[in-house]
């Protein structure tokens, strides 16, 4: 079973505001190779190493999963004080003609060990709402 978008709008509308804001603040000659436009983001196959809007980088890709590093510019390959990973996964059940989508995320400090939360509660809450929005808008218009 192949999952396809049934609409012309393949771009995740939940990501649109972040894409526009990051392009305004981060686009320059050093980041021009990133995916920035709706067309680039819609047509990419997202191979490992793909950089998007100077904030995300594909660090692993399999047939059913993509792991993305976030929390800073992909130009910074070093350990970061504020770092993050998220995994996007699709599990397709051919017999039931059903696809299950998952999104997992983790934020951490790569620079130091700490028993305290590095991200304030209101930011965690905001990210939870945003990830729900991203997932819900990403799966709209899909069919097997």
C-alpha positions, 0 to 999 in steps of 0.5 A, spaced: 500 500 500 502 506 498 500 512 501 498 519 497 495 525 498 489 526 495 489 534 495 494 539 491 496 541 497 502 537 500 505 542 504 503 541 512 499 547 513 501 547 520 508 548 519 507 554 514 507 560 520 514 557 522 517 556 515 515 563 513 518 566 520 524 562 520 525 564 512 525 571 514 530 571 520 535 565 517 535 565 510 542 567 507 547 565 503 550 560 508 543 557 509 540 557 501 541 550 500 536 548 505 529 547 503 525 553 504 519 553 499 513 550 499 515 546 493 521 544 495 518 541 502 513 538 498 517 535 493 523 532 497 524 525 498 528 527 505 534 523 504 539 523 510 543 530 511 537 534 508 536 541 512 530 545 512 529 552 514 535 552 518 532 549 524 531 541 522 536 536 519 534 529 517 539 524 521 536 518 519 531 515 514 528 508 513 522 505 509 518 507 515 521 512 519 525 519 519 529 522 525 530 529 525 535 533 529 532 540 531 533 546 536 538 550 532 541 551 526 544 545 522 550 549 521 552 547 528 554 540 528 557 540 535 554 539 541 548 544 543 546 546 550 539 546 547 538 540 542 532 535 540 530 529 536 524 527 533 521 521 529 516 521 524 513 514 523 508 510 519 506 503 520 502 501 514 498 494 515 496 492 508 491 487 510 487 492 514 488 498 509 490 502 515 496 506 516 498 508 523 502 515 524 507 516 530 511 522 532 516 522 538 520 528 540 525 529 546 529 535 548 535 535 552 541 539 553 547 536 550 552 540 553 551 538 561 548 533 565 542 536 569 536 533 573 532 539 572 528 540 566 531 545 561 525 547 557 520 551 561 513 548 562 509 553 558 514 552 552 513 544 553 506 545 553 506 549 547 510 544 543 505 539 545 500 543 542 504 544 536 506 537 535 499 535 535 497 540 530 503 538 525 501 531 525 493 532 524 495 537 518 500 532 515 495 526 515 489 530 512 488 528 505 491 522 505 489 515 502 491 508 501 
